[in-house]
Amino acid sequence: MDLKKIDAPLSTTTYNRNQVDAETGNIYEAISIISRRAEQINSEIKKELIEKLEEFATYNDSLEEIFENKEQIEVSKFYEKLPKPHALAVQEWLDSKIYHRRTEEENK
């Protein structure tokens, strides 16, 4: 996932209910799908952030020595400025980039 190319709002936005439930016909189903995608996005971002911060990790036994690495601070600031996972998921949903299916219909 390329986080720089996503055009999601950084603050609270009001969405048209009809646009959100257009694909499913049910607002609760649409919100459920969006929330699952937001959880996936959150875990992807967290995994990516941990991997990048481990590159800068220094392991010391001494608590007195704390190093502030400028690159580490820049990486942290970048991730703090990103849109929240739920905003990314809603934007993906409105752009029809989320695949979903109804399993109960497939089982019949």
Secondary structure as UniProt FT lines:
FT   TURN            3..4
FT   HELIX           17..20
FT   TURN            21..24
FT   HELIX           27..54
FT   TURN            55..56
FT   HELIX           70..80
FT   HELIX           85..94
FT   TURN            95..96
FT   HELIX           103..107
//
